[in-house]
Amino acid sequence: MAAYLVGHITKKDEELWQKYVAGVQESLAPFESKIIFRGQLVKILVVENGHNLVVVIEFPNHFTLDAWYTSEKYQELIPLRDQAADVVITTYIS
């Protein structure tokens, strides 16, 4: 069963954000994942969510998603993420 990570993002620092994104892309490589969608908010139709960017990343299953999130490589990126942006991360299975 595929698992999806959804990140809702508001950037605080563009330069730091680009460093974080590059680090995330590198950290994803061993986990059979792919970025499904990365986009910018155009219009809110129902309820304000407070973030203007979104990313959706697919993993083969929730165990792999958890392994990536708890990996040393990703955990090292969290302080950079928190400096670069306000982020809400949720996970889903299909």
C-alpha positions, 0 to 999 in steps of 0.5 A: 500500500503506497504512502504519501507525505504531504508538506504544507510550507511557508518559506522564511528564507529562500537560500536556506530553503533551497539548501534544505530541498537539495538535502531532502532530494539527496536523502530520498534516493535510497528510499524508492520515493518520488516527488509526485507534486510540488506547487504554489497556492493559486486560490483557496476555495474552502478554509484558510490553511496558512501556507502557500506551497505544497509538496507530495512525496510517494513512498512504497509503503508507510514503513519506508516513509517512516524509515526515511523520516527517521533516517540520520540524513533527514534528521540532520536536515530538520534544524535547517528546515525549521530555520528555512520555513514553517512546515506542516507534514502529514502522512497518508496511505492509499 
